[in-house]
Amino acid sequence: MKLYLVRHGETDWNKERRIQGQADIPLNEFGRSLAKKTAAGLKDIPFAVCFSSPLDRALETAKIILSGREVPIIADKRIEEMAFGEWEGKCCSKKGWELPERFQAFFDDPVHYEPAEGGESFREVRDRTGEFLSWLGLQEQYKGENILITTHGAALAGMLNYMKGESLSEYWGQGVHKNCAVTEVLMTDGGFRILSENQVYYDDDVKPW
């Protein structure tokens, strides 16, 4: 089966560099525009099904990409964004920093990152997203099909870390993917082959994290 992993479109909290986590923040108009352009880029892909994070920004991205098609969208909490607990809503830009100093490990040292109360570790996110991928690979009805997966920055990085079999220290790989960026992965009984990563179908200026 072939997987198309998509990070959701932009939200106001993305723009303001606020930690979203599992706070249910909707897309903004620019985010919807990015999703529409991504839909155009993927219009010729015959998707059998879409699995989406249940958070609104991922679900709406899926709905825009699949607009006009009769493709089922199934919400799955295993591909929800990383939980940040009491840090959700806080600004993490250098100018507006509102977090404890130890949060810097989120960017620089995933192995030693210490989550806030109610938050998740990188290992926990990789384990649950990896469990989703393992489960998906066992679904006989999707063998040979194209699968759309709409998710989030940290969750998507966890999935790729699992696919590549890399250490937790390499969790971020190429970095946080751009909003609505697409990664194509061929999943077989022998494992995963990443065909393209972090590809966009728009020419708008989207600043990377």
MITOR-904886 format. One line per 10 residues: their letters; for each residue x, y, z of N, C-alpha, C. Coordinates in nm, 3 decimals. Example, Ala and Ser with C-alpha at 12.3 -4.5 7.8 and 13.67 -1.06 7.14 Angstrom:
% MITOR-904886
AS	1.319,-0.569,0.780,1.230,-0.450,0.780,1.320,-0.330,0.780 | 1.285,-0.225,0.708,1.367,-0.106,0.714,1.290,0.003,0.787 $
END
This chain:
% MITOR-904886
MKLYLVRHGE	0.084,-0.120,0.000,0.000,0.000,0.000,0.087,0.124,0.000 | 0.032,0.231,-0.053,0.107,0.356,-0.061,0.043,0.459,0.030 | 0.123,0.517,0.117,0.074,0.614,0.214,0.111,0.756,0.170 | 0.016,0.846,0.187,0.039,0.989,0.163,0.018,1.059,0.296 | 0.128,1.092,0.362,0.123,1.156,0.494,0.122,1.306,0.477 | 0.023,1.372,0.535,0.008,1.517,0.518,-0.003,1.586,0.653 | 0.081,1.684,0.674,0.063,1.769,0.792,-0.052,1.866,0.762 | -0.131,1.900,0.864,-0.246,1.988,0.845,-0.206,2.127,0.796 | -0.303,2.202,0.748,-0.281,2.340,0.704,-0.254,2.433,0.822 | -0.219,2.556,0.791,-0.181,2.654,0.894,-0.300,2.692,0.982 $
TDWNKERRIQ	-0.270,2.717,1.110,-0.366,2.773,1.206,-0.310,2.905,1.258 | -0.395,2.980,1.328,-0.346,3.105,1.387,-0.238,3.077,1.491 | -0.250,2.966,1.562,-0.148,2.933,1.662,-0.016,2.895,1.596 | -0.020,2.832,1.480,0.104,2.809,1.404,0.171,2.942,1.375 | 0.092,3.035,1.326,0.143,3.166,1.286,0.202,3.241,1.404 | 0.140,3.225,1.520,0.185,3.294,1.641,0.291,3.215,1.718 | 0.328,3.096,1.665,0.425,3.009,1.730,0.382,2.969,1.871 | 0.254,2.932,1.880,0.202,2.881,2.007,0.196,2.729,2.002 | 0.221,2.666,2.116,0.218,2.521,2.126,0.073,2.474,2.117 | 0.041,2.396,2.015,-0.097,2.352,1.996,-0.125,2.220,2.066 $
GQADIPLNEF	-0.041,2.121,2.040,-0.066,1.991,2.101,-0.205,1.941,2.069 | -0.280,1.903,2.172,-0.413,1.848,2.152,-0.524,1.952,2.173 | -0.485,2.079,2.184,-0.585,2.187,2.181,-0.646,2.188,2.042 | -0.779,2.202,2.034,-0.848,2.185,1.905,-0.860,2.318,1.832 | -0.752,2.359,1.769,-0.745,2.487,1.700,-0.778,2.468,1.552 | -0.870,2.547,1.495,-0.909,2.528,1.354,-0.807,2.587,1.257 | -0.819,2.550,1.131,-0.739,2.612,1.026,-0.776,2.760,1.014 | -0.681,2.842,0.972,-0.715,2.978,0.933,-0.735,2.981,0.780 | -0.766,3.096,0.725,-0.796,3.103,0.581,-0.675,3.067,0.496 | -0.557,3.106,0.541,-0.436,3.069,0.466,-0.418,2.917,0.470 $
GRSLAKKTAA	-0.446,2.857,0.585,-0.436,2.712,0.597,-0.532,2.640,0.504 | -0.651,2.695,0.491,-0.750,2.636,0.398,-0.703,2.651,0.253 | -0.639,2.764,0.223,-0.587,2.786,0.088,-0.477,2.685,0.056 | -0.389,2.659,0.152,-0.283,2.560,0.131,-0.343,2.421,0.108 | -0.447,2.389,0.183,-0.512,2.258,0.168,-0.576,2.245,0.030 | -0.636,2.354,-0.019,-0.698,2.350,-0.152,-0.593,2.329,-0.262 | -0.478,2.393,-0.246,-0.371,2.374,-0.345,-0.314,2.233,-0.337 | -0.308,2.179,-0.217,-0.263,2.040,-0.200,-0.363,1.944,-0.262 | -0.492,1.977,-0.247,-0.597,1.895,-0.310,-0.576,1.889,-0.461 | -0.542,2.004,-0.521,-0.518,2.008,-0.665,-0.397,1.922,-0.702 $
GLKDIPFAVC	-0.295,1.924,-0.617,-0.176,1.845,-0.643,-0.199,1.695,-0.633 | -0.298,1.657,-0.552,-0.326,1.514,-0.530,-0.453,1.468,-0.601 | -0.507,1.550,-0.690,-0.638,1.521,-0.749,-0.642,1.391,-0.830 | -0.528,1.349,-0.881,-0.526,1.228,-0.964,-0.495,1.101,-0.886 | -0.478,1.113,-0.754,-0.450,0.996,-0.672,-0.582,0.934,-0.627 | -0.610,0.810,-0.664,-0.736,0.746,-0.623,-0.725,0.687,-0.481 | -0.762,0.765,-0.383,-0.752,0.720,-0.244,-0.866,0.624,-0.210 | -0.831,0.518,-0.138,-0.932,0.422,-0.091,-0.993,0.466,0.040 | -0.914,0.533,0.124,-0.958,0.573,0.257,-0.864,0.680,0.310 | -0.912,0.757,0.405,-0.828,0.855,0.476,-0.837,0.827,0.625 $
FSSPLDRALE	-0.721,0.822,0.689,-0.716,0.820,0.835,-0.666,0.956,0.881 | -0.740,1.016,0.973,-0.708,1.151,1.020,-0.701,1.155,1.171 | -0.615,1.241,1.221,-0.624,1.279,1.361,-0.764,1.335,1.385 | -0.823,1.311,1.503,-0.957,1.365,1.529,-0.960,1.515,1.553 | -0.844,1.580,1.564,-0.842,1.724,1.586,-0.888,1.798,1.461 | -0.962,1.906,1.480,-1.031,1.974,1.371,-0.938,2.018,1.258 | -0.819,2.066,1.291,-0.730,2.116,1.187,-0.685,2.005,1.091 | -0.672,1.884,1.141,-0.635,1.771,1.055,-0.758,1.720,0.978 | -0.871,1.712,1.047,-0.993,1.665,0.981,-1.035,1.759,0.868 | -1.027,1.890,0.893,-1.067,1.984,0.788,-0.971,1.977,0.669 $
TAKIILSGRE	-0.842,1.958,0.697,-0.745,1.942,0.590,-0.782,1.821,0.503 | -0.818,1.710,0.569,-0.860,1.590,0.495,-0.984,1.617,0.411 | -1.081,1.685,0.470,-1.207,1.712,0.398,-1.185,1.801,0.277 | -1.094,1.899,0.289,-1.064,1.986,0.175,-0.993,1.908,0.065 | -0.894,1.828,0.103,-0.820,1.749,0.004,-0.912,1.653,-0.070 | -1.010,1.598,0.002,-1.098,1.498,-0.057,-1.234,1.554,-0.101 | -1.245,1.685,-0.105,-1.372,1.748,-0.143,-1.419,1.698,-0.280 | -1.546,1.659,-0.287,-1.603,1.611,-0.412,-1.580,1.464,-0.439 | -1.510,1.397,-0.348,-1.484,1.254,-0.364,-1.561,1.175,-0.258 | -1.593,1.053,-0.289,-1.659,0.967,-0.190,-1.554,0.876,-0.125 $
VPIIADKRIE	-1.467,0.938,-0.046,-1.362,0.865,0.023,-1.389,0.873,0.173 | -1.402,0.760,0.241,-1.429,0.765,0.385,-1.312,0.825,0.463 | -1.346,0.905,0.564,-1.246,0.964,0.654,-1.268,0.904,0.792 | -1.167,0.837,0.843,-1.176,0.768,0.972,-1.084,0.838,1.072 | -1.142,0.890,1.181,-1.062,0.957,1.284,-0.996,0.852,1.373 | -0.868,0.872,1.402,-0.792,0.777,1.483,-0.701,0.854,1.580 | -0.724,0.835,1.709,-0.649,0.910,1.810,-0.500,0.874,1.813 | -0.464,0.761,1.757,-0.323,0.720,1.757,-0.237,0.813,1.674 | -0.297,0.890,1.583,-0.218,0.985,1.502,-0.250,1.130,1.539 | -0.306,1.147,1.658,-0.329,1.281,1.713,-0.194,1.344,1.747 $
EMAFGEWEGK	-0.194,1.477,1.761,-0.069,1.545,1.792,-0.019,1.511,1.933 | 0.108,1.530,1.953,0.172,1.514,2.083,0.099,1.601,2.186 | 0.075,1.547,2.303,0.013,1.624,2.411,0.120,1.703,2.487 | 0.089,1.829,2.518,0.183,1.914,2.591,0.130,1.957,2.728 | 0.012,1.907,2.766,-0.040,1.939,2.897,-0.056,2.088,2.920 | -0.005,2.134,3.032,-0.024,2.275,3.072,0.054,2.373,2.984 | 0.139,2.325,2.897,0.214,2.414,2.809,0.138,2.451,2.682 | 0.026,2.387,2.656,-0.048,2.418,2.534,-0.099,2.563,2.538 | -0.081,2.631,2.429,-0.118,2.773,2.420,-0.004,2.868,2.448 | 0.106,2.816,2.500,0.222,2.901,2.530,0.303,2.929,2.404 $
CCSKKGWELP	0.364,3.046,2.399,0.445,3.085,2.284,0.586,3.028,2.296 | 0.638,2.975,2.184,0.773,2.919,2.186,0.867,2.990,2.090 | 0.828,3.110,2.043,0.922,3.187,1.960,1.027,3.252,2.051 | 1.142,3.285,1.994,1.248,3.343,2.076,1.206,3.477,2.137 | 1.129,3.554,2.060,1.087,3.686,2.109,0.977,3.678,2.214 | 0.886,3.580,2.200,0.772,3.573,2.290,0.774,3.456,2.386 | 0.890,3.397,2.410,0.905,3.274,2.488,0.830,3.279,2.622 | 0.740,3.179,2.642,0.660,3.173,2.765,0.675,3.039,2.837 | 0.779,2.967,2.809,0.794,2.830,2.859,0.914,2.815,2.952 | 0.916,2.711,3.033,1.035,2.685,3.115,1.156,2.660,3.026 $
ERFQAFFDDP	1.273,2.688,3.077,1.396,2.671,2.998,1.412,2.527,2.951 | 1.363,2.432,3.032,1.382,2.291,2.995,1.306,2.252,2.867 | 1.212,2.336,2.825,1.138,2.305,2.702,1.230,2.310,2.580 | 1.343,2.377,2.590,1.435,2.383,2.476,1.476,2.244,2.429 | 1.472,2.146,2.520,1.507,2.009,2.483,1.410,1.952,2.380 | 1.289,2.007,2.373,1.192,1.963,2.272,1.252,1.977,2.132 | 1.327,2.082,2.110,1.389,2.107,1.980,1.525,2.038,1.968 | 1.602,2.038,2.077,1.744,2.001,2.070,1.778,1.861,2.122 | 1.697,1.806,2.211,1.737,1.682,2.279,1.615,1.596,2.312 | 1.553,1.535,2.211,1.431,1.456,2.233,1.446,1.346,2.338 $
VHYEPAEGGE	1.565,1.290,2.349,1.587,1.180,2.445,1.565,1.226,2.588 | 1.607,1.348,2.619,1.600,1.399,2.756,1.489,1.501,2.779 | 1.400,1.516,2.681,1.287,1.607,2.696,1.196,1.560,2.809 | 1.162,1.651,2.900,1.074,1.620,3.013,0.941,1.692,2.993 | 0.833,1.618,2.964,0.704,1.683,2.938,0.644,1.746,3.062 | 0.553,1.838,3.039,0.477,1.899,3.148,0.375,1.799,3.200 | 0.313,1.832,3.311,0.204,1.749,3.364,0.096,1.734,3.256 | 0.060,1.610,3.227,-0.041,1.585,3.125,0.014,1.577,2.985 | 0.145,1.593,2.970,0.207,1.587,2.838,0.266,1.450,2.808 | 0.314,1.435,2.685,0.372,1.308,2.641,0.521,1.323,2.611 $
SFREVRDRTG	0.592,1.212,2.622,0.731,1.207,2.581,0.738,1.174,2.432 | 0.854,1.194,2.373,0.873,1.157,2.233,0.856,1.007,2.213 | 0.903,0.929,2.306,0.891,0.783,2.294,0.744,0.741,2.292 | 0.663,0.804,2.375,0.520,0.770,2.379,0.453,0.801,2.246 | 0.490,0.914,2.186,0.429,0.951,2.057,0.475,0.855,1.948 | 0.604,0.823,1.947,0.653,0.729,1.846,0.588,0.592,1.863 | 0.569,0.549,1.987,0.510,0.417,2.012,0.365,0.410,1.963 | 0.287,0.515,1.991,0.145,0.506,1.951,0.126,0.526,1.801 | 0.207,0.614,1.740,0.196,0.629,1.595,0.252,0.505,1.525 | 0.356,0.445,1.582,0.410,0.322,1.526,0.312,0.207,1.537 $
EFLSWLGLQE	0.238,0.203,1.647,0.137,0.099,1.664,0.028,0.114,1.558 | -0.008,0.238,1.526,-0.105,0.262,1.419,-0.054,0.208,1.286 | 0.072,0.235,1.254,0.128,0.189,1.128,0.133,0.037,1.122 | 0.171,-0.026,1.233,0.175,-0.172,1.237,0.036,-0.230,1.214 | -0.063,-0.170,1.278,-0.202,-0.213,1.260,-0.247,-0.195,1.115 | -0.215,-0.079,1.057,-0.257,-0.050,0.920,-0.200,-0.153,0.824 | -0.076,-0.193,0.845,-0.013,-0.290,0.757,-0.080,-0.426,0.758 | -0.161,-0.453,0.861,-0.231,-0.581,0.872,-0.371,-0.579,0.812 | -0.414,-0.462,0.764,-0.549,-0.449,0.711,-0.553,-0.494,0.564 | -0.596,-0.617,0.544,-0.593,-0.678,0.411,-0.672,-0.599,0.308 $
QYKGENILIT	-0.781,-0.532,0.352,-0.866,-0.461,0.254,-0.795,-0.341,0.191 | -0.683,-0.298,0.250,-0.612,-0.182,0.197,-0.485,-0.219,0.122 | -0.454,-0.348,0.112,-0.334,-0.389,0.041,-0.343,-0.344,-0.105 | -0.239,-0.277,-0.153,-0.236,-0.228,-0.290,-0.309,-0.097,-0.311 | -0.363,-0.039,-0.204,-0.440,0.085,-0.214,-0.357,0.208,-0.178 | -0.410,0.326,-0.216,-0.352,0.454,-0.175,-0.427,0.504,-0.052 | -0.351,0.537,0.052,-0.409,0.578,0.180,-0.365,0.720,0.213 | -0.460,0.809,0.239,-0.430,0.945,0.285,-0.429,0.946,0.437 | -0.326,1.008,0.495,-0.316,1.020,0.641,-0.291,1.166,0.674 | -0.384,1.230,0.745,-0.368,1.371,0.782,-0.339,1.379,0.931 $
THGAALAGML	-0.228,1.443,0.965,-0.182,1.442,1.103,-0.111,1.573,1.136 | -0.010,1.568,1.221,0.051,1.688,1.280,0.204,1.678,1.278 | 0.269,1.790,1.307,0.414,1.797,1.298,0.489,1.695,1.380 | 0.466,1.692,1.511,0.540,1.599,1.598,0.494,1.456,1.577 | 0.366,1.435,1.554,0.315,1.300,1.531,0.371,1.243,1.401 | 0.376,1.325,1.296,0.429,1.281,1.168,0.578,1.248,1.180 | 0.651,1.331,1.254,0.794,1.304,1.275,0.812,1.170,1.349 | 0.722,1.142,1.442,0.729,1.014,1.513,0.705,0.896,1.421 | 0.611,0.911,1.329,0.584,0.805,1.232,0.705,0.780,1.143 | 0.769,0.887,1.098,0.887,0.872,1.012,1.004,0.813,1.090 $
NYMKGESLSE	1.019,0.851,1.214,1.124,0.796,1.299,1.106,0.645,1.314 | 0.980,0.604,1.331,0.947,0.462,1.341,0.976,0.390,1.209 | 0.933,0.450,1.099,0.954,0.388,0.967,1.102,0.368,0.935 | 1.182,0.469,0.969,1.324,0.465,0.937,1.404,0.378,1.033 | 1.341,0.343,1.146,1.411,0.264,1.246,1.528,0.338,1.309 | 1.514,0.470,1.318,1.623,0.551,1.373,1.608,0.567,1.524 | 1.713,0.613,1.587,1.711,0.633,1.731,1.625,0.754,1.766 | 1.583,0.760,1.892,1.500,0.871,1.939,1.574,1.004,1.925 | 1.706,1.002,1.933,1.785,1.125,1.920,1.772,1.186,1.780 | 1.731,1.104,1.682,1.714,1.152,1.545,1.567,1.176,1.512 $
YWGQGVHKNC	1.485,1.196,1.615,1.340,1.205,1.600,1.298,1.306,1.494 | 1.363,1.421,1.490,1.317,1.528,1.401,1.361,1.510,1.256 | 1.455,1.422,1.229,1.492,1.394,1.090,1.522,1.521,1.013 | 1.443,1.549,0.910,1.460,1.669,0.828,1.398,1.793,0.892 | 1.341,1.778,1.010,1.276,1.889,1.077,1.125,1.880,1.067 | 1.055,1.974,1.130,0.909,1.976,1.123,0.866,2.006,0.980 | 0.779,1.923,0.926,0.734,1.944,0.789,0.649,2.071,0.778 | 0.648,2.129,0.660,0.568,2.248,0.636,0.419,2.212,0.641 | 0.336,2.312,0.668,0.192,2.289,0.665,0.150,2.239,0.528 | 0.071,2.132,0.527,0.019,2.068,0.406,0.127,2.002,0.320 $
AVTEVLMTDG	0.248,1.985,0.373,0.350,1.911,0.300,0.310,1.764,0.293 | 0.349,1.698,0.184,0.311,1.559,0.158,0.435,1.471,0.157 | 0.428,1.357,0.225,0.534,1.256,0.222,0.474,1.126,0.170 | 0.537,1.070,0.068,0.488,0.946,0.007,0.572,0.828,0.055 | 0.504,0.724,0.101,0.572,0.607,0.156,0.511,0.480,0.099 | 0.594,0.391,0.051,0.548,0.260,0.007,0.563,0.163,0.124 | 0.453,0.106,0.169,0.455,0.013,0.281,0.429,-0.128,0.228 | 0.524,-0.218,0.253,0.512,-0.357,0.212,0.533,-0.447,0.332 | 0.520,-0.578,0.311,0.545,-0.671,0.420,0.688,-0.663,0.469 | 0.776,-0.612,0.383,0.917,-0.601,0.420,0.953,-0.472,0.491 $
GFRILSENQV	0.858,-0.381,0.505,0.887,-0.256,0.574,0.840,-0.134,0.497 | 0.915,-0.026,0.508,0.876,0.103,0.451,0.984,0.154,0.356 | 0.940,0.216,0.247,1.033,0.284,0.158,0.980,0.425,0.134 | 1.053,0.525,0.180,1.010,0.663,0.166,1.046,0.711,0.025 | 0.944,0.746,-0.052,0.962,0.786,-0.191,0.989,0.935,-0.206 | 0.924,1.015,-0.125,0.947,1.159,-0.123,0.906,1.211,0.014 | 0.969,1.320,0.056,0.941,1.372,0.190,0.927,1.523,0.189 | 0.822,1.571,0.258,0.803,1.715,0.279,0.785,1.791,0.148 | 0.711,1.733,0.056,0.685,1.796,-0.074,0.562,1.885,-0.066 | 0.569,2.005,-0.122,0.454,2.095,-0.122,0.403,2.116,-0.265 $
YYDDDVKPW	0.274,2.149,-0.273,0.209,2.173,-0.402,0.166,2.320,-0.412 | 0.238,2.406,-0.346,0.208,2.550,-0.350,0.339,2.626,-0.354 | 0.332,2.753,-0.394,0.452,2.836,-0.397,0.446,2.949,-0.294 | 0.351,2.938,-0.200,0.340,3.038,-0.094,0.461,3.028,0.000 | 0.492,3.138,0.065,0.603,3.142,0.159,0.554,3.092,0.296 | 0.592,2.971,0.332,0.556,2.913,0.461,0.685,2.894,0.539 | 0.700,2.969,0.646,0.823,2.962,0.724,0.832,2.828,0.799 | 0.948,2.760,0.790,0.964,2.635,0.864,0.980,2.661,1.013 | 0.949,2.560,1.095,0.971,2.572,1.239,1.120,2.560,1.267 $
END
